Amino acid sequence: MRKYIIVLLALLTTGLFCQDIVAQSKLPDWIFKKPQRSSGNRTFYYHVEKGRGKTETEARNAAYTQAFMQVALKLGIPLNTEDISKAISSGTNVQLLAQRFTIPMNVACYFSRKDDSGWNYWLLCQIPELGYADRVRFDDFTDCYSHHLYDSLIELKDIREKEKIRRSNTRAIVASTFIPGMGQMLKGQGGSGAAFLVSEVALFGGGTVCYFLGQEQSKIMKASGSSYQDYTNAKNKKQTWDIAMYTCFGVGAAVHIANMVQAWYVEDKHLKTTNMAFVPAVIPINEYSTPSYAMGAGMQIKF
C-alpha cells in the first residue's frame, strides 16, 4: 500500500511542479511591447520599469522607486530616492504616495517572477507628457495578462534552437565523413570521437598491412624457382592475409558508417540546456493512527 502512495505522491508532485513552472514562464505582452495610447490622447506615454531584489518586496520597491524617479526627472520634481523607498517599504498605498509627492503617475499593470538569482518585478506605468501634468488623461488598460507575444517568441526560439541543432549535426556528419570522430569532437564529445578515430586507424591500417603481406605471398607464388611446397604455403598464407584484410576493411566500413550516424545524433554539449530535474518530495501521512512519511520524487520540467 505504501509504495502506491509514494507513486501517487510523485505523480501529484510532478503535476504541481509543471503547473507552477508553466504559470511562471509566461511573461505578459506589455513587457515586450508597450501598449499604444488611444488616438488623439497625447497627454501621457507608457513606460515599463523593472526592479530586482532578493525578495519580491525588495524587487517591487526597486521598481516603484525607479518609476517615481522617472516621473520626477520628466517633470522636474525634486525627490529623494531614500524617502520614496522608505514610504514604499512601509506599505503606503501607491496612489496616496503619488499624491504625497505630487506625482501624476498611474500604474496600469504589474508582474513578478522568481528566478535562480532572486525576484524580478515589472511595472507598466502611464506617465504624463511635458506640459500635461495638471490635465493628464490616463487611458484604461485592462489587458494585463495576454501572452501572445511571449508564445510567439518561445516558438521563434524553438525554431532557432532546432536550426542550431540541424547546423551542428550537418557540420558534424561532414567532418566525421572525412576524419572519423571529428564530428563528435566538434560537439564536445571527445571520448567517443577519439575512440572512433583510433578504431578506424587501427582497422584500416591493419587491413592495409594485411594487403601488403598478401602481396608478398603472391610474389612467392609467382616466382619461377618456387617449389610446390613453397607455393602451397604461400597460397595458404595469402588466403589468411586476404581474409584478415577483408575483415578489417569490412569492419572498418561498418564502424565508419556508425561513426557518421553517431556524429549526427550525438548530443552537442555546446548547445546543451538543462530541461529536466528531479525534486524529492517528503509528505507526512497518517496510516493506522501511526505518524509516518511518504517519500517520492517530483519531476520539474523547464518550458
Secondary structure, DSSP 8 states (H G I E B T S, - for coil): -HHHHHHHHHHHHHHHHHHHHHHHH---HHHHS-----TT--SEEEEEEEEEESSHHHHHHHHHHHHHHHHHHHHT----HHHHHHHHHTT--HHHHHHHTT---EEEEEEEEEETTEEEEEEEEEEE-TT-SSS---------S--HHHHHHHHHHHHHHHHHHHHHHHHHHHHHHHSTTHHHHHTT-HHHHHHHHHHHHHHHHHHHHHHHHHHHHHHHHH-TT--HHHHHHHHHHHHHHHHHHHHHHHHHHHHHHHHHHHHHHS--GGG----EEEEEEEEEEEETTEEEEEEEEEEEE--
